[in-house]
Amino acid sequence: MAAPMELSCWGGGWGLPSVHSESLVVMAYAKFSGAPLKVNVIDNTWRGSRGDVPILTTEDSIVSQPAKILNFLRKQKYNADCELSAKQGADTLAYIALLEEKLLPAVLHTFWVENDNYLTVTKPWFASRIPFPLNLILPGRMSRGALNRILLTRGEPPLYHIHEVEAQIYRDAKECLNLLSNRLGTSQFFFGDMPSTLDAYVFGFLAPLYKVCFPKVHLQEHLKQLFNLCRLCDDILNSYFRPSPGDG
């Protein structure tokens, strides 16, 4: 019998199994590939590191970061991409790079840097799942980490300050969403009738943006006009995840 695999990740709300993009990527891929993961949702009793979440633990391995976890699962013969051609595999890598460069900064900004969203939604949600006194410190540290990550990818000269890069971040994100929508077209998933790694990444990045109720929603409003991307998120939620009681 194979050793059990456990995934430690941030929990859900607003009808989502997790509100954390990187956790969602792994959870979705595991569903698509049939990987039997036991999901451990982080709450205020969790004693491990929160900085590396999601974390996959097996009998003899500890793996963090979505790309590394997905590679580990593939080596265990849980492969959601086995039907893809070489070109589709190359397209997958290109689109994931696009998501991380063009969309992720705006997702991070929406959750962690946009002041109204952070103070009324993100900070209270995460603080309620972190024990005292860490809950007074860690959300602010996570917010600063998100800001640094944005500036690292988007703060090239002469755009060194967040207020100078905000407009560019959201322009890039809207352009990325439009490209994804055009690529998906009327297909059920990005490469036909079965979901793959790219669908897991798109779902992980878009579903929180689509479902979480924020006071500042400029990127969310754009996403909701792209009906095929919203339909993709809804289809994955309805087909692969059952809403938990008390979500939202």
C-alpha positions as CSV (number, residue, x, y, z in Angstrom):
1,M,0.0,0.0,0.0
2,A,1.4,3.4,-1.0
3,A,2.4,5.8,1.8
4,P,-0.3,8.4,2.5
5,M,0.3,11.9,1.0
6,E,-0.9,14.8,3.1
7,L,-1.4,18.4,1.8
8,S,-1.3,21.2,4.3
9,C,-3.0,24.3,2.9
10,W,-5.0,27.3,3.7
11,G,-8.7,26.6,3.9
12,G,-11.8,27.8,2.1
13,G,-14.5,30.4,2.0
14,W,-16.9,32.0,-0.5
15,G,-17.7,28.6,-1.9
16,L,-14.0,27.8,-2.6
17,P,-12.0,24.8,-1.1
18,S,-9.2,27.3,-0.5
19,V,-8.9,31.1,-0.9
20,H,-5.2,30.7,-1.4
21,S,-4.1,30.5,-5.1
22,E,-1.1,28.3,-4.7
23,S,-3.0,25.9,-2.5
24,L,-5.9,25.8,-5.0
25,V,-3.5,24.9,-7.9
26,V,-2.3,21.8,-6.1
27,M,-5.7,20.8,-4.8
28,A,-7.2,21.1,-8.4
29,Y,-4.3,19.2,-10.0
30,A,-4.6,16.4,-7.4
31,K,-8.3,16.1,-8.3
32,F,-7.6,16.1,-12.0
33,S,-4.8,13.4,-11.7
34,G,-6.5,11.2,-9.2
35,A,-3.8,11.7,-6.6
36,P,-5.2,10.6,-3.2
37,L,-4.3,13.5,-0.9
38,K,-5.4,13.9,2.6
39,V,-6.0,17.7,3.0
40,N,-5.0,19.3,6.3
41,V,-6.5,22.8,6.5
42,I,-4.4,25.3,8.5
43,D,-6.2,26.9,11.4
44,N,-5.1,28.5,14.6
45,T,-3.9,25.2,16.1
46,W,-1.4,24.7,13.3
47,R,2.2,24.6,14.6
48,G,4.1,24.4,11.4
49,S,5.6,27.1,9.1
50,R,2.9,29.1,7.2
51,G,5.4,30.7,4.8
52,D,5.8,27.6,2.7
53,V,2.2,26.6,2.3
54,P,1.1,24.5,0.5
55,I,3.2,21.7,1.8
56,L,3.0,18.0,0.6
57,T,4.2,15.5,3.2
58,T,4.8,11.8,2.6
59,E,6.5,9.1,4.6
60,D,9.9,10.2,3.5
61,S,9.5,13.6,1.7
62,I,8.4,17.1,2.4
63,V,7.7,19.2,-0.8
64,S,6.6,22.9,-1.1
65,Q,5.8,25.2,-4.0
66,P,3.1,24.2,-6.5
67,A,5.5,23.4,-9.4
68,K,7.6,21.1,-7.2
69,I,4.6,19.4,-5.7
70,L,3.1,18.8,-9.2
71,N,6.4,17.4,-10.4
72,F,6.5,15.1,-7.3
73,L,3.0,13.9,-8.0
74,R,3.9,13.2,-11.7
75,K,6.8,11.0,-10.5
76,Q,4.3,9.0,-8.4
77,K,2.3,8.4,-11.7
78,Y,-0.4,11.0,-11.0
79,N,-0.2,12.8,-14.3
80,A,-3.0,15.0,-15.6
81,D,-1.1,15.8,-18.8
82,C,-0.5,12.3,-20.1
83,E,-2.8,12.9,-23.1
84,L,-1.1,16.2,-24.2
85,S,1.1,16.5,-27.2
86,A,4.6,17.9,-27.0
87,K,3.3,21.2,-28.4
88,Q,0.5,21.3,-25.8
89,G,3.1,20.6,-23.1
90,A,5.2,23.6,-24.4
91,D,2.1,25.8,-24.5
92,T,1.3,24.8,-20.9
93,L,4.7,26.0,-19.7
94,A,4.4,29.3,-21.7
95,Y,0.9,30.1,-20.3
96,I,2.0,29.3,-16.8
97,A,4.9,31.7,-17.2
98,L,2.5,34.3,-18.5
99,L,0.2,33.8,-15.5
100,E,3.1,34.2,-13.1
101,E,4.5,37.3,-14.8
102,K,1.3,39.2,-15.8
103,L,-1.5,38.0,-13.6
104,L,0.0,37.0,-10.3
105,P,1.2,40.5,-9.4
106,A,-2.4,41.8,-9.7
107,V,-3.8,38.9,-7.7
108,L,-1.3,39.6,-4.9
109,H,-2.1,43.3,-5.1
110,T,-5.8,42.7,-4.9
111,F,-5.5,40.5,-1.8
112,W,-2.5,42.0,0.1
113,V,-1.7,45.5,-1.0
114,E,-5.0,47.2,-1.9
115,N,-5.7,48.8,1.5
116,D,-9.5,48.4,1.7
117,N,-9.3,44.7,0.6
118,Y,-6.5,43.9,3.0
119,L,-8.0,45.5,6.0
120,T,-11.6,44.3,5.6
121,V,-11.1,40.9,4.0
122,T,-7.6,39.5,3.7
123,K,-6.2,40.4,7.1
124,P,-9.2,39.3,9.2
125,W,-9.6,36.0,7.3
126,F,-6.0,35.0,7.7
127,A,-5.6,36.4,11.3
128,S,-8.6,34.2,12.4
129,R,-6.6,31.1,11.3
130,I,-3.3,32.0,13.0
131,P,-2.8,31.7,16.8
132,F,-2.2,34.6,19.1
133,P,0.2,36.5,19.2
134,L,1.3,35.5,15.7
135,N,-2.0,36.7,14.3
136,L,-1.0,40.2,15.2
137,I,2.3,39.9,13.2
138,L,2.0,37.4,10.4
139,P,-0.6,39.0,8.2
140,G,1.4,42.2,8.0
141,R,4.5,40.1,7.2
142,M,2.6,38.3,4.4
143,S,1.4,41.7,3.1
144,R,5.0,43.0,2.9
145,G,6.1,39.7,1.3
146,A,3.4,40.1,-1.4
147,L,4.5,43.8,-2.0
148,N,8.1,42.7,-2.3
149,R,7.2,40.0,-4.7
150,I,5.3,42.4,-6.9
151,L,8.1,45.0,-6.9
152,L,10.6,42.2,-7.7
153,T,8.7,41.2,-10.8
154,R,7.3,44.6,-11.9
155,G,9.4,47.2,-10.2
156,E,12.0,47.6,-12.9
157,P,13.5,51.1,-13.4
158,P,12.0,53.7,-13.3
159,L,9.0,52.0,-11.6
160,Y,10.3,51.4,-8.1
161,H,7.3,52.3,-6.0
162,I,4.0,50.4,-5.8
163,H,1.9,53.5,-6.7
164,E,3.9,53.8,-9.9
165,V,3.4,50.2,-10.9
166,E,-0.3,49.8,-10.0
167,A,-1.7,50.9,-13.3
168,Q,0.7,48.8,-15.3
169,I,0.0,45.7,-13.1
170,Y,-3.7,45.9,-13.8
171,R,-3.2,46.6,-17.5
172,D,-1.0,43.6,-17.8
173,A,-3.5,41.5,-15.8
174,K,-6.5,42.5,-18.0
175,E,-4.4,41.7,-21.1
176,C,-3.5,38.3,-19.6
177,L,-7.2,37.5,-18.8
178,N,-8.2,38.5,-22.4
179,L,-5.5,36.2,-23.8
180,L,-6.7,33.3,-21.6
181,S,-10.3,33.9,-22.6
182,N,-9.4,33.9,-26.3
183,R,-7.3,30.7,-25.9
184,L,-10.1,28.9,-24.1
185,G,-12.8,29.9,-26.5
186,T,-15.8,27.6,-26.3
187,S,-13.8,24.6,-25.2
188,Q,-14.6,22.9,-21.9
189,F,-10.9,23.0,-20.8
190,F,-7.8,24.5,-22.4
191,F,-6.8,21.3,-24.2
192,G,-10.2,19.7,-24.9
193,D,-12.5,17.6,-22.7
194,M,-10.2,16.8,-19.9
195,P,-8.5,19.2,-17.4
196,S,-4.7,19.5,-17.2
197,T,-2.0,21.4,-15.4
198,L,-2.9,24.6,-17.2
199,D,-6.5,24.4,-16.0
200,A,-5.3,23.8,-12.5
201,Y,-3.1,27.0,-12.6
202,V,-5.8,29.1,-14.3
203,F,-8.4,27.9,-11.7
204,G,-6.0,28.5,-8.8
205,F,-5.3,32.1,-9.9
206,L,-8.8,33.1,-11.0
207,A,-11.2,31.4,-8.6
208,P,-10.3,33.5,-5.6
209,L,-10.4,36.6,-7.7
210,Y,-13.8,35.6,-9.1
211,K,-15.4,34.4,-5.8
212,V,-14.1,36.4,-2.8
213,C,-16.2,39.4,-1.9
214,F,-13.9,42.5,-2.0
215,P,-14.8,46.2,-1.6
216,K,-12.4,47.1,-4.4
217,V,-13.2,44.9,-7.4
218,H,-11.8,46.5,-10.6
219,L,-10.0,43.4,-11.8
220,Q,-12.9,41.2,-10.6
221,E,-15.3,43.2,-12.7
222,H,-13.2,42.6,-15.8
223,L,-12.9,38.9,-15.1
224,K,-16.7,38.6,-14.7
225,Q,-17.1,40.0,-18.2
226,L,-15.1,37.0,-19.6
227,F,-17.9,34.4,-19.2
228,N,-15.9,31.4,-20.5
229,L,-13.3,31.9,-17.7
230,C,-16.0,32.2,-15.1
231,R,-17.7,29.1,-16.5
232,L,-14.4,27.2,-16.3
233,C,-14.1,28.1,-12.6
234,D,-17.7,27.1,-11.9
235,D,-17.4,23.9,-13.8
236,I,-14.3,22.8,-11.9
237,L,-15.9,23.7,-8.5
238,N,-19.1,21.8,-9.4
239,S,-17.4,18.8,-10.8
240,Y,-14.4,18.3,-8.5
241,F,-15.2,20.1,-5.2
242,R,-18.2,19.9,-3.0
243,P,-18.8,23.1,-0.9
244,S,-18.2,22.6,2.8
245,P,-20.8,23.7,5.3
246,G,-20.1,27.1,6.6
247,D,-18.1,28.3,3.6
248,G,-18.3,32.0,2.8
